[in-house]
């Protein structure tokens, strides 16, 4: 599992570096550009809409994994707004917490014991 942790953290580091560079060069006024691309009905807008749907799925999974608790709904909001900037460290934490058990990572409180 350690190579997977390292992979997640390398991705997170690359994303943090890229995001920092874009903010320095263009500011943090993302939403008008993001939504404007969608409103133009062109390929950048299609990508942004697809990405928004992936953010929604990540948020829905996060809320479900935490049984729609108050904390789970809060994490879901962070997942929707934060994207991979949230999901990469969250998955790393969950992988560590569940000692690499994929069912525990993916299912959380919804995991059922495996019986033979």
C-alpha positions as CSV (number, residue, x, y, z in Angstrom):
1,X,0.0,0.0,0.0
2,X,2.9,2.4,0.5
3,X,3.4,2.9,-3.2
4,X,-0.3,3.8,-3.5
5,X,0.1,6.4,-0.6
6,X,3.2,7.8,-2.3
7,X,1.3,8.0,-5.7
8,X,-1.6,9.8,-4.1
9,X,0.7,12.3,-2.4
10,X,2.7,12.9,-5.6
11,X,-0.6,13.7,-7.4
12,X,-1.7,16.0,-4.6
13,X,1.7,17.8,-4.6
14,X,1.5,18.3,-8.4
15,X,-2.0,19.6,-8.1
16,X,-1.1,22.0,-5.3
17,X,1.9,23.3,-7.3
18,X,-0.2,23.8,-10.5
19,X,-3.0,25.4,-8.6
20,X,-0.7,27.8,-6.8
21,X,1.0,28.8,-10.1
22,X,-2.4,29.5,-11.7
23,X,-3.6,31.6,-8.8
24,X,-0.4,33.6,-8.8
25,X,-0.7,34.2,-12.6
26,X,-4.5,34.6,-12.9
27,X,-6.0,35.2,-9.5
28,X,-8.6,33.0,-7.8
29,X,-11.6,34.2,-9.8
30,X,-12.4,30.7,-11.0
31,X,-16.2,30.5,-11.1
32,X,-17.0,33.1,-13.8
33,X,-14.5,31.5,-16.1
34,X,-15.6,27.9,-15.3
35,X,-19.3,28.7,-15.6
36,X,-18.8,31.0,-18.7
37,X,-17.2,28.0,-20.5
38,X,-20.2,25.9,-19.8
39,X,-22.6,28.7,-21.0
40,X,-20.7,28.9,-24.3
41,X,-21.6,25.3,-25.3
42,X,-18.1,24.5,-26.5
43,X,-15.5,21.8,-25.6
44,X,-14.1,23.5,-22.6
45,X,-17.6,23.8,-21.2
46,X,-18.3,20.1,-21.9
47,X,-15.2,19.2,-19.9
48,X,-16.2,21.5,-17.1
49,X,-19.7,20.0,-17.0
50,X,-18.2,16.5,-17.0
51,X,-15.8,17.5,-14.2
52,X,-18.7,19.0,-12.2
53,X,-20.6,15.7,-12.4
54,X,-17.4,13.9,-11.2
55,X,-17.3,16.3,-8.3
56,X,-20.9,15.5,-7.5
57,X,-20.2,11.8,-7.5
58,X,-17.2,12.3,-5.2
59,X,-19.4,14.3,-2.8
60,X,-22.2,11.8,-3.0
61,X,-19.8,8.9,-2.2
62,X,-18.3,10.9,0.7
63,X,-21.7,11.6,2.2
64,X,-22.9,8.0,1.7
65,X,-19.6,6.5,3.1
66,X,-20.2,8.5,6.2
67,X,-24.0,7.6,6.3
68,X,-25.1,11.1,5.6
69,X,-24.1,12.2,9.1
70,X,-23.5,15.9,9.8
71,X,-19.8,15.4,9.5
72,X,-20.3,13.3,6.3
73,X,-22.4,16.1,4.7
74,X,-19.7,18.6,5.7
75,X,-17.0,16.4,4.1
76,X,-19.2,16.0,1.0
77,X,-19.4,19.8,0.6
78,X,-15.6,20.0,0.9
79,X,-15.3,17.2,-1.6
80,X,-17.5,19.0,-4.1
81,X,-15.7,22.3,-3.8
82,X,-12.2,20.9,-3.2
83,X,-12.1,18.1,-5.8
84,X,-8.9,16.1,-5.9
85,X,-7.3,18.6,-3.5
86,X,-9.6,17.1,-0.9
87,X,-10.0,13.6,-2.3
88,X,-6.3,12.7,-2.6
89,X,-5.4,13.4,1.0
90,X,-8.7,11.9,2.2
91,X,-8.1,8.6,0.4
92,X,-4.6,8.6,1.8
93,X,-5.9,9.1,5.3
94,X,-8.6,6.4,4.8
95,X,-6.1,3.9,3.4
96,X,-3.8,4.5,6.4
97,X,-6.8,4.3,8.9
98,X,-8.1,1.0,7.4
99,X,-4.6,-0.4,7.0
100,X,-5.0,-0.7,3.3
101,X,-8.3,-2.6,3.5
102,X,-10.1,-1.5,0.3
103,X,-13.6,-2.5,1.5
104,X,-13.1,-0.3,4.6
105,X,-11.8,2.6,2.5
106,X,-14.6,2.5,0.0
107,X,-17.5,1.4,2.2
108,X,-16.7,3.0,5.5
109,X,-19.5,2.6,8.0
110,X,-21.5,0.7,5.3
111,X,-19.0,-2.2,5.3
112,X,-20.4,-5.5,6.3
113,X,-18.2,-8.3,7.6
114,X,-17.4,-11.0,5.1
115,X,-18.8,-14.4,6.2
116,X,-17.8,-17.7,4.6
